[in-house]
Amino acid sequence: MPDRPIILILGPTAGGKTALAISLANALPGGGECVCADSMQVYRGMDLGTAKPTAAEQAAAPHHLLDVADPADDTYSVDTWLADAERAIADIRARNRWPLVVGGTNLYVQALLYGLFDGPAPDPVLRDALRARDTDDLRRELEAIDPAAAARIHPNDRKRTVRAIEVFRATGRPISDQQQEWAAAGPRSDAIILGLDYPPEVINPRINARVKAMVASGLVEEVRALRAASRL
């Protein structure tokens, strides 16, 4: 039997992705299981602020890649998530069930579909020299050599800024151009993509209601507890 395709469920915050995933998991022949593709829901203790599926929702359908890392661990990256997700999907398929990937984080979804752009190996000497520079100085260089990457990378994201400069120094070409060529190769796996879309007048009140519910349920206390435990 060929592998079941990945079902990707994408959409805005408060768009009903979890509810749809659970409904499909219980309706599809053979059943399905949810794979979290959210870069914040992977962390333990960060429940309300990330709108993590509740205990009742997790009981309604199997969920994977929730609570797999500690907030103090800054080594859990897209590479780690991709390896974990591929193992989970292979296990789900091996049991003839449907993998339902619920996004979340576009970078994670892109990595799952297209793989990761590796680029040249890091130069330790160059990397140390770049890391020693001021953030604003790094930003100016990135804007000069790769405006497209600068527009995409947050000004305070030193890690990705350094990597973009590294790639340019090593290859003489912007990382944004190389990533675009790599993505054009097409997806690595069959996927059914379900996108939830709402006009602003519909989704904005839902987001506002969710935030109010988070605060009422103890969001402030959750953040205080994480800070007290030195996990943020």
Buried (B, 14 or more C-beta within 10 A) or exposed (E): EEBBBBBBBBBBEBBBBBEBBBBBBEEBEEBBBBBBBBBBBBBBBBBBBBBBBEEEBBEBBBBBBBBBBBBEEEEBEBEBBBEBBBEBBEEBBEEEBBBBBBBBBEBBBBBBBBBBBEBEEEEEEBBEEBEEBEEEEBBEBBEEBBEBBBEBBEEEBBEBBBBBBBBBBBEEEBBBBBBEEBBEEEBEBEBEBBEEEBEEEEBEEBBEEEBEEBEEEEBEEBBEEBEEEEBB
